[in-house]
Amino acid sequence: MRAIQITEFGGPEVLREVELPDPVAGPGQLLVRVDTAGVNYADTHTVENSYLSRSSLPMVPGAEVVGRTPDGRRVVALTENGGYAEQAVVHEHLAHDVPDGVSDVQALALVVQGLTAWHLLRTAARLTAGESVVVHAAAGGTGSLAVQLAKAFGAGRVIATASTEEKRALALELGADAALDPDPASLKERIVEANGGRKADIVLEMTGGPVFDASLAALAPFGRLVTYGMASRTPPAPVEAAKLLARSQTLVGFWLAHCLGRPGMYHEPLAELLAMTAAGALRPRTGGVYPLSGAARAHRDLLARRTVGKLVLDMTR
């Protein structure tokens, strides 16, 4: 089968197309003939070996696939790497049937980024009706869904940040009430201004560095800042517990991996997201469709912040 394999850690240049033996499913696993594989920002960390979980070589990257099982089911599934290939082995309990009316790209947008957005709002931030929500990287795969879900879940005001005018326009189209440049200079003041002079109740933050620092400064008493990434590769300033105490604030870390295998945290929210999408109430955005051989280009585009929405690899190309 064709696959993308890495034999050394590094940037997009280490992603190479090769021929590998077909994988074999073991007990509790399914073999999936992959039609489309998802590309996530986390994949760039995996290839660098800078992710939360360490990688081993050689490796076929890719954490999510849509395809057919031997008995003809069309499923979307998470993988333990191995997704950038024409066939993948997945754990049976992580395969979810895709309903009619939901495309491959839409399903892939939901299984990692949609579930992440759902849990950021429901599980980590515990959004209640009327609260204000700041969504950083609001034109990206997770951010674009978080904007829509925040509105659907009753947020009072959604403030998006995105790096270009085009991306900010997209965030507004998806339902954000305001869209800001994420430049850390005066970001705190601009968030407060966009929220009608009040600090924010919830911030969803995945950039790190000074954006994290400004976001924490813009947080209201009893506010929750949820951190779920560090795209800048720059750690934020240390957070003093005494300052959180003095402001009655909560700092929450979130990693989707901790939801897998826990009752009610995978299939149930994914079914809700798929149903919302099939009904037209949620609009996952297609950010780019690449051939399998274009995996390195997809990673370069992600790292250069040239993309919006969901990126995928089409195994037929």
TILUMPA-340318 format. One line per 8 residues: number of its first residue (from 1); their letters; for each residue x, y, z of N, C-alpha, C. Coordinates in Angstrom, 2 decimals. Each point is the difference from the previous one (the first is absolute). Layout:
BEGIN
NUM	A	X,Y,Z,X,Y,Z,X,Y,Z | ...
% end
This chain:
BEGIN
1	MRAIQITE	0.85,-1.19,0.00,-0.85,1.19,0.00,0.89,1.24,0.00 | -0.56,1.11,-0.50,0.69,1.28,0.08,-0.20,0.60,1.39 | 1.04,0.63,0.50,-0.07,0.62,1.32,1.03,1.11,0.08 | -0.20,0.89,0.97,1.01,1.00,0.35,0.70,-0.48,1.25 | 1.31,-0.10,-0.08,0.77,-0.50,1.14,1.11,0.98,0.35 | 0.33,0.08,1.28,1.17,0.76,0.42,0.99,-0.97,0.65 | 1.27,0.20,-0.29,1.07,-0.80,0.60,0.94,0.86,0.84 | -0.30,1.29,0.06,0.71,0.93,0.87,-0.96,1.11,0.38
9	FGGPEVLR	0.23,0.62,1.14,-0.86,1.08,0.44,0.45,1.31,-0.62 | -0.98,0.88,-0.23,0.33,1.29,-0.58,-1.24,0.70,-0.50 | 0.20,0.88,-0.98,-1.10,0.76,-0.57,-0.66,-0.75,-1.14 | -0.78,0.71,-0.81,-0.71,-0.64,-1.11,0.91,-0.77,-0.95 | 1.26,0.38,-0.08,0.92,-0.65,-0.95,0.23,-1.48,0.30 | -0.31,-0.47,1.22,0.23,-1.42,0.33,-1.16,-0.89,-0.42 | -1.11,0.58,-0.49,-1.16,-0.78,-0.43,0.26,-0.52,-1.42 | 0.05,-1.33,-0.15,0.32,-0.58,-1.31,-1.00,-1.09,-0.34
17	EVELPDPV	-0.42,-0.04,-1.29,-0.90,-1.05,-0.45,0.80,-1.27,-0.27 | -0.52,-1.14,0.52,0.68,-1.29,-0.16,-1.05,-1.08,-0.25 | 0.47,-1.19,-0.35,-0.85,-1.19,-0.06,0.27,-0.85,1.24 | -1.07,-0.37,0.70,0.13,-0.79,1.21,-0.92,-1.23,-0.08 | 0.28,-1.04,0.76,-0.91,-1.15,0.04,-1.37,0.42,0.55 | -1.05,-0.68,-0.46,-1.32,0.27,0.54,-0.04,-0.35,1.49 | -0.64,0.83,0.82,-0.10,-0.32,1.42,-1.00,-1.13,0.24 | 0.11,-0.64,1.14,-0.89,-1.11,0.37,-0.67,0.35,1.32
25	AGPGQLLV	-1.32,-0.10,0.03,-0.75,0.31,1.22,0.14,-1.14,1.00 | 0.18,0.36,1.27,0.05,-0.98,1.08,-1.31,-0.04,0.75 | -0.03,-0.70,1.12,-1.23,-0.08,0.80,-0.46,1.40,0.44 | -1.29,0.26,-0.15,-0.56,1.28,0.40,0.31,1.13,-0.95 | 0.53,-0.33,-1.18,0.36,1.02,-0.99,-0.78,-0.19,-1.29 | -0.04,1.06,-0.80,-0.62,-0.03,-1.32,1.01,0.45,-1.03 | -0.02,-0.64,-1.16,0.77,0.48,-1.14,-0.89,0.93,-0.81 | 0.47,1.20,-0.27,-0.77,0.99,-0.75,0.72,0.31,-1.30
33	RVDTAGVN	-0.72,-0.14,-1.12,0.51,0.48,-1.29,-0.24,1.50,-0.03 | 1.06,0.77,0.10,-0.10,1.44,0.22,-0.37,0.72,-1.30 | -1.05,0.78,0.06,-0.35,0.88,-1.12,0.62,1.38,0.19 | -0.06,0.50,1.25,0.49,1.34,0.31,0.60,-0.01,1.39 | 1.15,0.67,0.16,0.66,0.09,1.31,0.06,1.46,0.42 | -0.20,0.25,1.27,0.06,1.37,0.51,1.41,0.43,0.33 | 0.24,1.29,-0.12,1.28,0.62,0.37,-0.28,0.99,1.11 | 0.69,-0.15,1.12,-0.18,0.87,1.15,1.29,0.72,0.35
41	YADTHTVE	-0.15,1.14,0.68,1.20,0.72,0.45,0.84,-0.89,0.91 | -0.67,-0.85,0.78,0.73,-0.89,0.89,0.94,-0.93,-0.77 | -0.35,-0.30,-1.27,0.87,-0.86,-0.81,1.36,0.64,-0.20 | 0.04,1.32,-0.10,1.31,0.66,-0.18,0.86,-0.18,1.24 | -0.63,-0.01,1.18,0.74,-0.27,1.23,0.46,-1.45,0.05 | -0.87,-0.92,-0.43,0.37,-1.42,0.00,1.22,-0.26,-0.87 | 0.02,0.63,-1.19,1.11,-0.19,-0.93,1.29,0.60,0.57 | -0.13,1.06,0.78,1.17,0.61,0.66,0.41,-0.74,1.26
49	NSYLSRSS	-0.89,-0.88,0.50,0.14,-0.65,1.31,-0.06,1.03,1.13 | -0.89,1.00,-0.18,-0.18,1.03,1.04,-1.42,-0.03,0.56 | -0.71,-1.10,-0.23,-1.38,-0.10,0.47,-0.02,-0.45,1.45 | -1.21,-0.01,0.60,-0.14,-0.41,1.39,0.40,-1.46,0.21 | -0.32,-0.86,-0.99,0.47,-1.39,0.04,1.15,-0.15,-0.99 | 1.01,-0.74,0.39,1.20,-0.15,-0.81,-0.23,-1.01,-1.13 | 0.69,0.23,-1.11,-0.12,-0.84,-1.18,1.20,-0.91,-0.11 | -0.16,-1.09,-0.78,1.12,-0.90,-0.28,0.09,-0.21,-1.50
57	LPMVPGAE	1.18,-0.36,-0.46,0.28,-0.12,-1.44,0.22,-1.46,-0.37 | -0.25,-0.36,-1.29,-0.67,0.81,-1.03,-1.49,0.14,0.33 | -0.64,0.99,-0.60,-1.39,0.27,0.35,-0.76,0.51,-1.21 | -1.25,-0.44,-0.10,-0.95,0.58,-0.95,-0.88,0.95,0.82 | 0.08,1.32,-0.24,-0.82,0.93,0.79,-1.48,-0.11,-0.37 | -0.80,0.79,0.70,-1.42,0.08,-0.32,-0.86,-0.62,1.08 | -0.91,0.79,0.57,-0.78,-0.44,1.15,-1.48,-0.22,-0.29 | -0.43,0.16,-1.26,-1.44,-0.14,-0.27,-0.21,-0.36,-1.46
65	VVGRTPDG	-0.97,-0.88,-0.23,-0.29,-0.47,-1.36,-1.50,-0.16,-0.18 | -0.42,0.08,-1.26,-1.33,-0.42,-0.42,0.18,-1.03,-1.09 | -0.76,-1.09,0.10,0.11,-1.03,-1.02,-0.99,-1.11,0.24 | 0.24,-1.12,-0.67,-0.91,-1.14,0.04,0.65,-1.18,0.72 | -0.80,-0.68,0.81,0.44,-1.23,0.63,-0.26,-1.16,-0.96 | 0.58,-1.18,0.25,-0.23,-1.14,-0.90,-1.48,-0.35,-0.19 | -0.85,0.29,0.99,-1.42,-0.31,-0.15,-0.79,1.17,-0.59 | 0.70,1.04,-0.48,-0.66,1.08,-0.73,-0.45,1.19,0.81
73	RRVVALTE	0.25,0.01,1.30,-0.37,1.16,0.81,0.87,1.20,-0.37 | -0.62,1.17,-0.05,0.76,1.25,-0.19,0.21,0.61,1.37 | 1.25,0.08,0.42,0.29,0.42,1.37,1.02,1.13,0.00 | -0.07,0.79,1.06,1.06,0.94,0.33,0.63,-0.52,1.28 | 1.32,0.07,0.09,0.67,-0.61,1.14,1.28,0.73,0.34 | 0.34,-0.03,1.27,1.31,0.45,0.46,0.98,-1.15,-0.09 | 1.25,0.33,-0.25,1.05,-1.00,-0.09,1.13,0.34,0.96 | 0.81,-0.99,0.29,1.24,0.26,0.74,1.11,0.19,-1.03
81	NGGYAEQA	-0.05,1.14,-0.70,0.80,0.25,-1.19,-0.42,-1.01,-1.09 | 0.62,0.08,-1.17,-0.32,-0.92,-1.07,-1.05,0.47,-0.97 | -0.51,1.23,0.16,-1.10,0.46,-0.83,0.38,0.43,-1.40 | 1.24,0.42,-0.21,0.42,0.46,-1.33,0.36,-1.21,-0.86 | -0.99,-0.81,-0.31,0.25,-1.23,-0.75,-1.30,-0.48,-0.64 | 0.13,-0.89,-0.98,-1.18,-0.51,-0.69,-0.80,-0.98,0.85 | 0.64,-0.58,1.02,-0.70,-0.87,0.94,0.51,0.32,1.40 | -0.90,-0.14,0.97,0.38,0.29,1.39,-0.71,-0.97,0.93
89	VVHEHLAH	0.65,-0.32,1.09,-0.60,-0.82,1.06,-0.44,0.93,1.12 | -1.25,-0.16,0.43,-0.54,0.85,1.07,-0.61,-0.88,1.07 | -0.07,0.51,1.20,-0.71,-0.71,1.07,-1.50,0.07,-0.28 | -0.66,-1.13,0.15,-1.42,-0.08,-0.33,-0.82,1.01,0.81 | 0.38,0.23,1.26,-0.80,0.90,0.84,0.19,1.47,-0.37 | 0.95,0.30,-0.92,0.20,1.38,-0.44,-0.53,0.23,-1.42 | -0.69,-0.98,-0.57,-0.62,0.14,-1.32,-1.47,0.37,0.18 | -0.43,1.00,-0.75,-1.38,0.50,0.12,-0.61,0.09,-1.40
97	DVPDGVSD	-1.19,-0.55,-0.17,-0.66,0.03,-1.30,-0.32,1.44,-0.41 | 0.23,0.29,-1.28,-0.28,1.34,-0.53,-1.38,0.01,-0.63 | -0.89,0.89,0.44,-1.36,0.01,-0.56,-0.03,0.57,-1.42 | -1.06,-0.36,-0.74,-0.21,0.60,-1.31,-0.13,1.52,0.17 | 0.47,0.72,-0.98,-0.10,1.46,0.06,1.20,0.67,0.62 | 0.97,-0.79,0.48,1.24,0.55,0.56,1.15,-0.48,-0.88 | 0.76,0.95,-0.55,1.11,-0.35,-0.89,1.20,-0.50,0.78 | 0.96,-0.59,-0.73,1.24,-0.44,0.64,0.69,1.14,0.72
105	VQALALVV	0.12,1.14,-0.68,0.70,1.13,0.59,-0.72,0.49,1.25 | -1.32,0.06,-0.05,-0.75,0.43,1.17,0.21,-0.96,1.18 | -0.07,-1.30,-0.27,0.20,-0.98,1.06,1.38,0.13,0.61 | 1.02,0.19,-0.84,1.36,0.15,0.51,0.16,1.29,0.80 | -0.73,1.04,-0.37,0.06,1.25,0.76,-0.57,-0.16,1.40 | -0.87,-1.00,0.18,-0.69,-0.16,1.28,0.70,-0.94,0.96 | 0.71,-1.01,-0.51,0.47,-1.06,0.89,1.11,0.45,0.94 | 0.83,0.95,-0.41,1.00,0.57,0.91,-0.35,1.45,0.34
113	QGLTAWHL	-0.11,0.83,-1.05,-0.18,1.43,0.25,-1.41,0.31,0.52 | -1.01,-0.67,-0.53,-1.35,0.20,0.51,-0.15,-0.48,1.43 | 0.51,-1.21,0.27,-0.06,-0.50,1.38,0.79,0.89,0.94 | 1.15,0.49,-0.46,0.78,0.92,0.84,-0.80,1.25,0.30 | -0.60,0.62,-1.02,-0.79,1.21,0.22,-1.17,-0.27,0.95 | -0.67,-1.14,-0.18,-1.13,-0.37,0.87,0.46,-0.09,1.45 | 1.10,-0.73,0.23,0.48,-0.19,1.37,0.60,1.27,0.59 | 0.63,0.84,-0.83,0.51,1.27,0.51,-1.12,0.80,0.64
121	LRTAARLT	-1.16,0.03,-0.66,-1.12,0.80,0.47,-0.81,-0.71,1.08 | -0.30,-1.27,-0.21,-0.87,-0.73,0.92,0.74,-0.54,1.22 | 1.13,-0.66,-0.23,0.68,-0.73,1.07,1.01,0.88,0.74 | 0.84,0.70,-0.75,1.08,0.77,0.63,-0.48,1.36,0.50 | -0.64,0.77,-0.86,-0.44,1.35,0.39,-1.34,0.01,0.70 | -0.82,-1.03,-0.21,-1.34,-0.08,0.60,-0.81,1.28,-0.29 | -0.09,0.29,-1.28,-0.73,1.18,-0.47,-1.44,-0.01,0.50 | -0.46,1.13,0.51,-1.40,0.18,0.34,-0.57,1.12,-0.86
129	AGESVVVH	-1.31,-0.02,-0.19,-0.65,0.95,-0.89,0.32,1.43,0.38 | 0.30,0.82,-1.02,0.25,1.41,0.21,1.44,0.37,0.23 | 0.88,-0.97,0.21,1.41,0.32,0.25,0.71,0.39,-1.29 | 1.04,0.83,0.14,0.81,0.40,-1.16,1.13,-0.99,-0.21 | 0.31,-0.24,-1.27,1.03,-0.98,-0.37,0.95,0.63,-1.00 | 1.30,-0.09,0.27,1.03,0.41,-0.95,0.56,-1.27,-0.64 | 0.01,-0.03,-1.34,0.53,-1.15,-0.74,1.19,0.48,-0.82 | 1.20,-0.44,0.38,1.18,0.32,-0.79,0.10,-0.96,-1.20
137	AAAGGTGS	0.70,0.43,-1.05,0.13,-0.79,-1.23,-1.37,-0.42,-0.50 | -0.91,0.96,-0.08,-1.40,-0.29,-0.24,-0.32,-0.44,-1.42 | 0.95,0.11,-0.92,-0.23,-0.48,-1.37,0.57,-1.39,-0.21 | 0.67,-0.55,1.00,0.59,-1.33,-0.12,-1.04,-1.09,0.20 | 0.45,-1.25,-0.06,-0.92,-1.12,0.11,-0.76,-0.02,1.30 | 0.69,0.08,1.13,-0.66,0.00,1.30,-0.69,1.33,0.27 | 0.67,1.11,-0.29,-0.55,1.31,0.30,-1.29,0.29,-0.75 | -0.06,-0.38,-1.29,-1.20,0.29,-0.78,-1.20,-0.78,0.52
145	LAVQLAKA	0.24,-1.20,0.53,-1.09,-0.76,0.59,-0.35,0.52,1.39 | 1.01,0.45,0.76,-0.26,0.54,1.34,-0.85,1.26,-0.06 | 0.23,0.85,-1.01,-0.83,1.19,-0.17,-1.46,-0.40,-0.18 | -0.25,-0.95,-0.89,-1.37,-0.42,-0.27,-0.64,-0.68,1.20 | 0.78,-0.88,0.66,-0.56,-0.73,1.15,-0.26,0.93,1.17 | 0.87,0.98,0.21,-0.22,0.95,1.09,-1.35,0.70,-0.18 | -0.29,0.41,-1.21,-1.30,0.63,-0.28,-1.14,-0.99,0.21 | 0.17,-1.22,-0.51,-1.05,-1.01,0.13,-0.24,-0.37,1.46
153	FGAGRVIA	1.04,0.08,0.83,-0.12,-0.37,1.40,-0.42,1.18,0.89 | -0.28,1.16,-0.61,-0.58,1.10,0.77,0.94,1.08,0.46 | 1.21,0.08,-0.55,0.92,1.07,0.40,-0.64,1.36,-0.26 | 0.26,0.94,0.88,-0.57,1.33,-0.17,0.73,0.81,-1.05 | 1.32,-0.11,-0.02,0.80,0.74,-0.98,1.23,-0.83,-0.33 | 0.27,-0.17,-1.29,1.16,-0.77,-0.45,0.97,0.96,-0.68 | 1.23,0.04,0.51,1.04,0.87,-0.54,1.08,-0.90,-0.61 | 0.22,0.17,-1.28,0.96,-0.83,-0.73,1.29,0.78,-0.22
161	TASTEEKR	1.11,-0.73,-0.09,1.23,0.60,-0.50,0.49,-0.83,-1.17 | 0.58,0.67,-0.99,0.54,-0.67,-1.19,1.01,0.94,-0.63 | 0.95,-0.58,-0.74,1.20,0.73,-0.39,-0.16,0.88,-1.23 | -1.06,-0.18,-0.79,-0.17,0.82,-1.22,-1.43,0.52,-0.07 | -0.20,1.01,-0.82,-1.35,0.54,-0.18,-0.93,-1.06,-0.57 | 0.49,-0.81,-0.93,-0.82,-1.06,-0.59,-0.46,-0.99,1.07 | 0.92,-0.39,0.88,-0.35,-0.95,1.05,-0.96,0.62,1.02 | 0.19,1.27,0.28,-0.92,0.66,0.93,-1.39,0.11,-0.61
169	ALALELGA	-0.07,0.24,-1.31,-1.30,0.05,-0.67,-0.69,-1.35,0.08 | 0.76,-1.08,-0.13,-0.56,-1.34,0.11,-0.56,-0.23,1.40 | 0.74,0.42,1.03,-0.47,-0.17,1.37,-1.33,0.73,0.22 | -0.11,1.18,-0.55,-1.26,0.74,0.12,-1.12,-0.71,-0.75 | 0.32,-0.54,-1.16,-1.01,-0.74,-0.77,-0.50,-1.22,0.77 | 0.89,-0.61,0.78,-0.37,-1.19,0.77,-0.76,0.32,1.27 | -0.13,1.28,0.33,-0.82,0.38,1.14,0.67,0.80,1.09 | 1.32,0.26,-0.13,0.67,0.82,1.02,-0.58,1.40,0.01
177	DAALDPDP	-0.07,0.59,1.18,-0.52,1.36,0.14,1.07,1.05,-0.26 | 1.26,-0.37,0.16,1.11,0.90,-0.28,1.19,-0.85,-0.40 | 0.89,0.57,-0.81,1.19,-0.72,-0.45,1.19,0.94,0.09 | 1.05,-0.46,0.67,1.16,0.83,0.30,1.27,-0.59,-0.58 | 0.98,0.88,-0.23,1.35,-0.43,-0.31,0.62,-0.58,1.29 | 0.67,-1.16,-0.05,0.55,-0.61,1.22,1.33,0.59,0.47 | 0.48,1.08,-0.63,1.25,0.62,0.44,-0.06,0.24,1.50 | 0.95,-0.54,0.77,-0.07,0.12,1.46,0.01,1.44,0.51
185	ASLKERIV	0.58,0.92,-0.76,0.03,1.39,0.43,-1.43,0.53,0.14 | -0.35,0.41,1.17,-1.32,0.54,0.34,-1.13,-1.00,-0.21 | 0.32,-1.30,-0.08,-1.05,-1.00,-0.22,-0.99,-0.02,1.16 | 0.52,0.10,1.21,-0.89,0.02,1.17,-1.02,1.13,-0.14 | 0.47,1.19,-0.30,-0.90,1.16,-0.08,-1.01,-0.16,-1.14 | 0.43,-0.58,-1.12,-0.91,-0.17,-1.13,-1.05,-1.07,0.28 | 0.37,-1.03,0.75,-1.00,-1.00,0.40,-1.06,0.63,0.90 | 0.46,0.78,0.98,-0.94,0.65,0.92,-0.91,0.96,-0.76
193	EANGGRKA	0.57,0.77,-0.91,-0.80,0.93,-0.80,-1.04,-0.75,-0.84 | 0.41,-1.10,-0.62,-0.92,-0.78,-0.84,-1.09,-0.65,0.82 | 0.25,-0.16,1.30,-1.00,-0.61,0.88,-0.80,1.06,0.75 | -0.08,1.18,-0.56,-0.82,1.05,0.61,0.58,0.58,1.27 | 1.33,-0.03,0.13,0.63,0.57,1.19,0.16,-0.98,1.15 | -0.39,-1.24,-0.21,0.10,-1.02,1.05,1.05,-1.04,-0.38 | 0.65,-0.56,1.00,0.93,-1.09,-0.26,-0.77,-1.26,-0.40 | 0.71,-0.95,-0.59,-0.63,-1.18,-0.58,-0.20,-1.10,1.04
201	DIVLEMTG	-1.08,-0.75,-0.18,-0.27,-1.13,0.89,0.81,-1.23,-0.36 | 0.20,-0.23,-1.29,0.69,-1.21,-0.47,0.94,0.39,-1.14 | 1.22,-0.55,0.03,0.94,0.15,-1.12,0.48,-1.39,-0.38 | -0.09,-0.33,-1.30,0.53,-1.24,-0.54,1.31,0.34,-0.69 | 1.12,-0.52,0.54,1.33,0.50,-0.39,0.90,-1.15,-0.42 | 0.59,0.13,-1.20,0.88,-1.06,-0.49,1.28,0.55,-0.62 | 0.33,1.26,0.29,1.17,0.63,-0.61,1.20,-0.03,0.92 | -0.22,0.27,1.29,1.11,0.07,0.94,0.65,1.37,-0.03
209	GPVFDASL	1.14,0.12,0.68,0.77,1.23,-0.01,-0.79,1.20,0.45 | 0.25,1.19,-0.59,-0.65,1.23,0.45,-1.51,0.03,-0.26 | -0.51,-0.79,-0.96,-1.45,-0.06,-0.20,-0.67,-0.62,1.21 | 0.61,-1.05,0.54,-0.50,-0.60,1.25,0.01,1.03,1.12 | 1.11,0.72,0.15,0.12,0.98,1.08,-1.07,1.08,-0.11 | -0.22,0.53,-1.21,-1.02,1.03,-0.19,-1.39,-0.55,0.23 | -0.22,-1.24,-0.36,-1.31,-0.62,0.19,-0.31,-0.16,1.48 | 0.98,-0.42,0.77,-0.22,-0.14,1.44,-0.28,1.35,0.64
217	AALAPFGR	0.68,1.03,-0.48,-0.23,1.34,0.53,-1.39,0.52,-0.34 | -0.59,-0.54,-1.07,-1.33,0.46,-0.44,-1.12,-0.82,0.63 | 0.33,-0.90,0.92,-0.98,-0.91,0.57,-0.70,0.62,1.20 | -1.32,-0.15,0.04,-0.82,0.55,1.08,0.11,-0.86,1.27 | -0.40,0.55,1.15,-0.16,-0.84,1.19,-0.94,-1.17,-0.29 | 0.37,-1.18,0.48,-0.69,-1.26,-0.27,0.13,-0.42,-1.47 | 0.89,0.67,-0.75,0.25,-0.38,-1.38,0.85,-1.24,-0.09 | -0.08,-0.67,-1.18,0.76,-1.22,-0.25,0.80,0.15,-1.28
225	LVTYGMAS	1.30,-0.17,0.09,0.86,-0.04,-1.17,0.34,-1.46,-0.25 | -0.36,-0.51,-1.18,0.28,-1.39,-0.36,1.14,-0.01,-1.01 | 1.10,-0.64,0.37,1.15,-0.09,-0.90,0.04,-1.40,-0.60 | 0.10,-0.07,-1.34,-0.03,-1.31,-0.65,1.03,-0.12,-1.11 | 1.01,0.86,0.02,1.06,-0.07,-0.99,1.03,1.08,0.23 | 1.06,-0.06,-0.81,1.05,1.02,0.08,0.57,0.19,-1.40 | -0.83,0.53,-0.90,0.38,0.11,-1.41,1.23,0.87,-0.21 | 0.21,0.96,0.88,1.16,0.88,-0.16,1.31,-0.66,0.39
233	RTPPAPVE	-0.11,-1.19,0.63,1.16,-0.70,0.55,0.69,0.82,1.09 | -0.67,1.02,0.53,0.56,0.86,1.04,-0.81,-0.14,1.28 | 0.59,-0.46,1.09,-0.76,-0.15,1.24,-0.43,1.37,0.54 | -1.16,0.07,0.65,-0.41,1.25,0.64,0.81,0.25,1.27 | -0.17,1.19,0.55,0.65,0.30,1.28,-0.60,-0.90,1.09 | 0.78,-0.35,1.01,-0.54,-0.83,1.08,-1.21,0.67,0.66 | -0.97,-0.83,0.36,-1.22,0.50,0.64,0.08,-0.25,1.49 | -0.18,1.04,0.78,0.05,-0.12,1.45,-1.37,-0.37,0.55
241	AAKLLARS	-0.03,-1.04,0.82,-1.27,-0.44,0.58,-0.67,1.11,0.80 | 0.80,0.83,0.67,-0.57,1.07,0.82,-0.80,0.98,-0.85 | 0.45,0.25,-1.24,-0.72,0.93,-0.86,-1.32,-0.60,-0.48 | -0.02,-1.31,-0.27,-1.27,-0.65,-0.34,-0.97,0.09,1.17 | 0.53,-0.24,1.21,-0.83,0.07,1.21,-0.56,1.40,0.18 | 0.84,1.01,-0.15,-0.42,1.38,0.24,-1.07,0.45,-0.99 | -0.03,-0.63,-1.18,-0.97,0.41,-1.03,-1.11,-1.03,-0.20 | -0.01,-1.06,0.82,-1.01,-1.07,-0.12,-0.06,-0.53,-1.44
249	QTLVGFWL	1.19,-0.26,-0.56,0.08,-0.46,-1.39,0.45,-1.46,-0.06 | -0.30,-0.63,-1.10,0.35,-1.40,-0.20,0.81,-0.14,-1.28 | 1.09,-0.72,0.10,0.82,-0.35,-1.16,-0.14,-1.50,-0.23 | -0.51,-0.38,-1.17,-0.31,-1.40,-0.29,0.82,-0.47,-1.20 | 0.65,-1.13,0.14,0.65,-0.63,-1.14,-0.91,-1.06,-0.60 | 0.07,-0.16,-1.32,-0.85,-1.02,-0.64,0.77,-0.72,-1.09 | -0.13,-1.35,0.01,0.55,-0.86,-1.04,-1.04,-1.07,-0.29 | -0.42,-0.08,-1.26,-1.08,-0.90,-0.38,0.29,-1.45,0.35
257	AHCLGRPG	1.26,-0.39,0.03,0.36,-1.40,0.27,-0.60,-0.49,1.31 | -0.19,0.89,0.97,-0.53,-0.43,1.28,-1.49,-0.30,-0.04 | -0.67,0.35,-1.10,-1.43,-0.30,-0.14,-0.23,-1.39,-0.59 | 0.98,-0.54,-0.68,-0.18,-1.25,-0.72,-0.14,-1.16,0.99 | -1.02,-0.80,-0.21,-0.23,-1.14,0.88,-0.81,0.33,1.24 | -0.27,1.29,0.24,-0.82,0.37,1.15,-1.47,0.04,-0.42 | -0.89,-0.57,0.79,-1.42,-0.04,-0.38,-0.55,1.39,-0.25 | -0.70,0.15,-1.12,-0.69,1.24,-0.31,0.87,1.10,-0.56
265	MYHEPLAE	1.28,-0.25,-0.23,0.90,1.08,-0.41,0.48,-0.12,-1.44 | -0.38,-1.05,-0.70,0.44,-0.17,-1.39,-1.19,-0.18,-0.94 | -0.65,-1.15,0.04,-1.06,-0.27,-0.97,-1.19,0.95,0.15 | -0.37,0.32,1.23,-1.20,0.82,0.21,0.17,1.42,-0.53 | 1.06,0.74,0.37,0.16,1.33,-0.60,0.27,-0.05,-1.49 | 0.70,-1.04,-0.48,0.25,-0.11,-1.44,-1.32,-0.22,-0.75 | -0.88,-0.81,0.55,-1.31,-0.21,-0.62,-0.78,1.31,-0.05 | 0.08,0.81,1.06,-0.68,1.30,0.01,0.56,0.91,-1.09
273	LLAMTAAG	1.31,0.04,-0.13,0.64,0.85,-1.00,-0.36,-0.45,-1.42 | 0.01,-1.31,-0.24,-0.35,-0.51,-1.32,-1.46,0.31,-0.34 | -0.88,-0.13,1.00,-1.42,0.30,-0.23,-0.20,1.48,-0.28 | 0.69,0.87,0.72,-0.09,1.44,-0.26,0.48,0.32,-1.41 | 1.07,-0.67,-0.43,0.53,0.24,-1.34,-0.96,-0.49,-1.07 | -0.56,-1.19,0.18,-0.94,-0.54,-0.97,-1.23,0.90,-0.13 | -0.38,0.65,1.11,-1.17,0.88,0.00,0.31,1.41,-0.49 | 1.28,0.29,-0.24,0.39,1.33,-0.46,0.19,1.01,1.10
281	ALRPRTGG	-0.07,-0.44,1.27,0.16,0.91,1.13,1.46,0.26,0.34 | 0.91,-0.80,-0.53,1.44,0.16,0.22,0.67,-0.13,-1.35 | 0.94,0.92,-0.30,0.63,0.03,-1.31,1.51,-0.15,0.12 | 0.48,-1.24,0.03,1.46,-0.19,-0.04,0.57,0.56,-1.30 | 1.12,0.68,0.10,0.58,0.66,-1.16,1.10,-0.85,-0.64 | -0.06,-0.14,-1.31,1.07,-0.66,-0.74,1.13,0.99,-0.22 | 1.20,-0.35,0.47,1.12,0.92,-0.13,0.94,-0.32,-1.14 | -0.03,-1.22,-0.49,0.89,-0.38,-1.09,0.04,-1.50,-0.15
289	VYPLSGAA	-0.08,-0.48,-1.25,0.07,-1.42,-0.30,1.29,-0.24,-0.78 | 0.88,-0.86,0.53,1.31,-0.27,-0.58,0.08,-1.47,-0.40 | 0.78,-0.31,-1.04,0.28,-1.42,-0.25,0.89,-0.55,1.11 | 0.06,-1.33,0.10,0.86,-0.60,1.02,1.43,0.53,-0.12 | 0.48,0.14,-1.23,1.37,0.49,-0.21,0.17,1.45,0.43 | -1.10,0.72,0.27,0.06,1.39,0.41,-0.01,0.21,1.50 | 0.27,-1.07,0.77,-0.03,0.12,1.46,0.98,1.05,0.51 | 1.20,0.04,-0.56,0.99,0.99,0.44,-0.49,1.41,-0.29
297	RAHRDLLA	-0.64,0.19,-1.17,-0.54,1.33,-0.32,-1.11,0.39,0.97 | -0.84,-0.96,0.38,-1.05,0.29,0.97,0.59,0.45,1.33 | 1.07,-0.67,0.45,0.65,0.40,1.25,0.63,1.39,-0.12 | 0.62,0.28,-1.15,0.60,1.33,-0.18,-1.08,1.08,0.03 | -1.14,-0.27,-0.64,-1.08,0.99,-0.02,-0.56,0.23,1.40 | -0.12,-1.08,0.78,-0.47,0.14,1.38,0.95,0.85,0.82 | 1.27,-0.33,-0.08,1.00,0.71,0.80,0.11,1.47,-0.39 | -0.24,0.30,-1.27,0.06,1.38,-0.49,-1.30,0.75,0.21
305	RRTVGKLV	-0.99,-0.66,0.59,-1.31,0.62,0.30,-0.68,0.48,-1.28 | 0.14,-0.80,-1.06,-0.63,0.35,-1.27,-1.37,-0.65,-0.17 | -0.46,-0.74,1.00,-1.19,-0.82,-0.19,-1.15,0.46,0.88 | -1.20,-0.40,-0.40,-1.19,0.15,0.84,-0.72,-1.35,-0.02 | -0.71,-0.30,1.08,-0.80,-1.22,0.00,0.83,-1.26,0.00 | -0.61,-1.10,-0.50,0.55,-1.34,0.09,0.84,-0.36,-1.22 | 1.21,-0.50,0.25,0.86,-0.50,-1.07,-0.07,-1.52,-0.04 | -0.02,-0.56,-1.23,-0.07,-1.46,-0.14,0.89,-0.46,-1.13
313	LDMTR	0.33,-1.30,0.05,0.72,-0.68,-1.07,-0.98,-0.94,-0.70 | -0.11,0.13,-1.31,-0.90,-0.83,-0.82,0.80,-1.18,-0.54 | -0.35,-1.21,0.42,0.77,-1.18,-0.39,-0.20,-0.39,-1.46 | -0.97,0.58,-0.67,-0.22,-0.31,-1.41,0.88,0.83,-0.91 | 0.74,0.96,0.56,0.81,0.90,-0.80,1.48,-0.27,0.20
% end
